Amino acid sequence: MKVTSYAEGDVGDFSFTPENLDVAKKFVARYPEGRQASAVIALLDLAQRQNGGWLSGDAIAYVANYLEIAPMRAFEVASFYSMFNLKPVGKHFIQVCRTTPCWLRGSDGLSEACKKKLGVKFGEVTEDGLFSVIEVECLGACANAPMVQINDDYYEDLTPERMEEMIDDLRAGKEIPVGSQIGRLTSAPEDGPQTLQDLPPFDGKAVKMEPEAFVAKIVPSGEEG
């Protein structure tokens, strides 16, 4: 029972679907009795996904009422984290990483390619509602820079030309491969050896080898660094 004096938020027409109500109950059940406010991030994310990728005031108020917290507390969380959008976004929400590794590898070119191809500025939505694009800070895929995040997926090792191709494919309803766009295996080196080579065969016994001999096995003569 709510015992605080704050007024409940106006939720308008927003409410969780029956399926999302079940999910919300499971999130709240992870926390001790009386600590349901700890589920606010999870429920805001759930509401954002149901609401087409952004949080309206009604959606934020609904989450606050559901958790029996002041609407302002839910809004503070929604406005603090960049994962939440407080205005509509496109079906394909493109986030271009611009932090140092991506910038050094050409993220400015990706940003310009997106704006030119889509005909929008950062934060705007295309007329067909399919795309919006923003710049963000580090997304944690520095080894495969430059990269973008589109909805929940990462697309790495990009060029402006590949970025434009991806936009065309998404507009045509085609699937595009996630991850590296040059065939890189996770974050392995872009070229050269990806694992130790020419190791002695293992016969089930411990292999004894002096360090110098081991190095000679895996580093060709004349290539020592």
C-alpha positions as CSV (number, residue, x, y, z in Angstrom):
1,M,0.0,0.0,0.0
2,K,1.4,3.4,-0.9
3,V,1.9,5.6,2.1
4,T,3.8,8.5,0.7
5,S,2.2,11.8,-0.3
6,Y,3.2,12.2,-3.9
7,A,0.5,12.2,-6.6
8,E,0.4,9.3,-9.1
9,G,1.5,10.1,-12.6
10,D,-1.0,10.5,-15.5
11,V,-0.4,7.4,-17.6
12,G,-2.8,8.4,-20.5
13,D,-3.4,5.4,-22.7
14,F,-0.1,3.6,-21.9
15,S,-0.1,0.2,-20.1
16,F,2.0,-2.9,-20.4
17,T,0.7,-5.6,-22.6
18,P,-0.3,-8.9,-20.9
19,E,3.0,-10.4,-22.0
20,N,5.1,-7.5,-20.7
21,L,3.1,-7.5,-17.4
22,D,4.4,-11.1,-16.9
23,V,7.9,-9.9,-17.7
24,A,7.6,-6.9,-15.3
25,K,6.5,-9.2,-12.5
26,K,9.6,-11.4,-13.0
27,F,11.9,-8.3,-12.8
28,V,10.3,-7.1,-9.6
29,A,10.4,-10.5,-8.0
30,R,14.2,-10.4,-8.2
31,Y,14.3,-7.8,-5.4
32,P,13.4,-8.1,-1.7
33,E,10.0,-7.0,-0.5
34,G,9.7,-3.2,-0.4
35,R,12.7,-2.8,-2.8
36,Q,10.7,-2.9,-6.0
37,A,12.1,0.5,-7.1
38,S,15.3,-1.3,-7.9
39,A,13.6,-2.7,-11.0
40,V,13.1,0.8,-12.5
41,I,15.8,0.5,-15.2
42,A,14.5,-2.9,-16.3
43,L,10.9,-1.7,-16.5
44,L,11.8,1.6,-18.2
45,D,13.6,-0.5,-20.9
46,L,10.6,-2.8,-21.2
47,A,8.3,0.2,-21.6
48,Q,10.6,1.8,-24.2
49,R,10.7,-1.3,-26.3
50,Q,6.9,-1.6,-26.2
51,N,6.6,2.1,-27.1
52,G,8.5,2.0,-30.3
53,G,12.0,2.8,-29.0
54,W,11.3,5.8,-26.8
55,L,9.8,6.8,-23.5
56,S,6.8,9.1,-23.5
57,G,5.7,10.9,-20.3
58,D,2.8,8.5,-20.0
59,A,5.2,5.5,-20.2
60,I,7.5,6.9,-17.5
61,A,4.5,7.7,-15.3
62,Y,3.1,4.1,-15.8
63,V,6.4,2.6,-14.7
64,A,6.5,4.9,-11.6
65,N,2.9,4.0,-10.7
66,Y,3.6,0.3,-11.2
67,L,6.6,0.5,-8.8
68,E,4.8,2.8,-6.4
69,I,7.5,5.5,-6.6
70,A,7.2,9.2,-7.3
71,P,7.0,9.9,-11.1
72,M,10.0,12.3,-10.8
73,R,12.2,9.4,-9.6
74,A,11.4,7.4,-12.7
75,F,12.0,10.5,-14.9
76,E,15.3,11.2,-13.2
77,V,16.5,7.7,-14.2
78,A,15.1,8.0,-17.7
79,S,16.8,11.4,-18.3
80,F,20.1,10.3,-16.8
81,Y,20.9,7.2,-18.9
82,S,21.6,7.7,-22.6
83,M,20.1,4.2,-23.3
84,F,16.7,5.9,-22.8
85,N,15.2,8.1,-25.5
86,L,12.8,10.9,-24.5
87,K,11.5,11.6,-28.0
88,P,10.6,9.3,-30.9
89,V,13.3,7.5,-32.9
90,G,13.3,5.7,-36.1
91,K,12.7,2.0,-36.6
92,H,16.4,1.7,-37.2
93,F,18.0,3.8,-34.5
94,I,21.7,4.4,-35.6
95,Q,24.2,5.4,-32.9
96,V,27.6,6.4,-34.2
97,C,30.4,6.1,-31.8
98,R,32.7,9.1,-31.9
99,T,35.1,8.5,-29.0
100,T,38.9,8.6,-29.7
101,P,39.5,5.1,-31.2
102,C,36.5,5.4,-33.6
103,W,37.3,9.0,-34.4
104,L,40.9,8.1,-35.3
105,R,39.6,5.4,-37.6
106,G,37.1,7.6,-39.4
107,S,33.9,7.9,-37.4
108,D,33.4,11.4,-38.8
109,G,33.0,9.8,-42.2
110,L,30.3,7.5,-40.9
111,S,28.4,10.4,-39.4
112,E,28.5,12.4,-42.6
113,A,27.5,9.3,-44.6
114,C,24.4,8.8,-42.4
115,K,23.3,12.4,-42.5
116,K,23.8,12.7,-46.3
117,K,22.2,9.3,-47.1
118,L,19.2,9.9,-44.8
119,G,18.8,13.6,-45.3
120,V,18.4,14.3,-41.6
121,K,20.4,15.9,-38.9
122,F,21.4,14.3,-35.6
123,G,18.3,13.5,-33.5
124,E,15.9,13.8,-36.4
125,V,13.7,11.0,-37.8
126,T,13.3,10.4,-41.5
127,E,9.9,11.2,-43.0
128,D,9.2,7.5,-43.5
129,G,9.9,6.8,-39.8
130,L,12.5,4.2,-40.7
131,F,15.7,5.9,-39.5
132,S,17.2,8.3,-37.0
133,V,20.9,8.9,-36.1
134,I,22.8,10.3,-33.3
135,E,26.4,10.5,-32.1
136,V,27.3,8.8,-28.8
137,E,30.3,8.2,-26.6
138,C,32.3,4.9,-26.3
139,L,30.3,1.8,-27.0
140,G,33.2,-0.5,-26.0
141,A,34.1,-2.0,-29.4
142,C,37.3,0.0,-29.8
143,A,39.4,-2.9,-31.3
144,N,37.0,-3.0,-34.3
145,A,36.7,0.8,-34.8
146,P,34.9,2.6,-36.3
147,M,31.5,1.2,-35.4
148,V,27.9,2.0,-34.9
149,Q,25.1,0.5,-32.9
150,I,21.7,0.0,-34.7
151,N,19.0,-0.9,-32.2
152,D,20.5,-3.7,-30.1
153,D,23.3,-4.8,-32.5
154,Y,26.9,-3.7,-33.2
155,Y,28.3,-3.2,-36.7
156,E,32.1,-2.8,-36.8
157,D,35.0,-2.2,-39.1
158,L,32.9,0.2,-41.1
159,T,33.6,2.6,-44.0
160,P,31.3,5.4,-45.2
161,E,30.6,3.3,-48.3
162,R,29.6,0.2,-46.2
163,M,27.5,2.4,-44.0
164,E,25.5,3.6,-47.0
165,E,25.1,0.1,-48.3
166,M,23.7,-1.0,-44.9
167,I,21.2,1.8,-44.9
168,D,20.0,0.7,-48.4
169,D,19.7,-2.9,-47.2
170,L,17.8,-1.9,-44.1
171,R,15.4,0.3,-46.2
172,A,14.9,-2.7,-48.5
173,G,14.0,-5.0,-45.6
174,K,17.2,-7.1,-46.0
175,E,19.1,-8.6,-43.1
176,I,22.7,-7.4,-42.6
177,P,25.3,-9.3,-40.8
178,V,26.1,-8.1,-37.3
179,G,29.6,-7.6,-36.0
180,S,32.6,-7.0,-38.2
181,Q,31.9,-6.0,-41.8
182,I,35.3,-7.2,-43.1
183,G,35.0,-10.8,-41.8
184,R,37.1,-10.3,-38.7
185,L,36.7,-13.0,-36.1
186,T,35.4,-11.2,-33.0
187,S,38.3,-8.8,-32.1
188,A,41.2,-10.9,-33.6
189,P,43.9,-9.1,-35.5
190,E,42.8,-7.7,-38.8
191,D,45.6,-9.6,-40.6
192,G,48.4,-11.9,-39.6
193,P,48.4,-14.9,-37.2
194,Q,45.4,-15.3,-35.0
195,T,46.7,-18.2,-32.9
196,L,49.9,-20.0,-32.1
197,Q,51.3,-22.0,-35.1
198,D,53.3,-25.2,-35.5
199,L,53.2,-26.4,-31.9
200,P,54.7,-29.8,-31.2
201,P,52.1,-32.6,-31.2
202,F,50.6,-33.4,-27.9
203,D,50.8,-37.1,-27.0
204,G,49.0,-36.9,-23.6
205,K,52.2,-36.2,-21.7
206,A,53.6,-32.9,-20.6
207,V,55.6,-31.2,-23.3
208,K,59.0,-30.1,-22.1
209,M,60.7,-27.5,-24.2
210,E,63.2,-24.8,-23.4
211,P,61.8,-21.2,-23.9
212,E,64.3,-20.5,-26.8
213,A,63.2,-23.6,-28.7
214,F,59.5,-22.8,-28.1
215,V,60.0,-19.3,-29.5
216,A,61.8,-20.7,-32.5
217,K,58.9,-23.0,-33.2
218,I,56.3,-20.2,-33.3
219,V,58.3,-17.3,-34.7
220,P,59.8,-17.8,-38.1
221,S,63.5,-17.0,-38.3
222,G,64.3,-13.3,-38.8
223,E,60.9,-12.1,-37.6
224,E,61.7,-11.7,-33.9
225,G,60.4,-8.4,-32.6
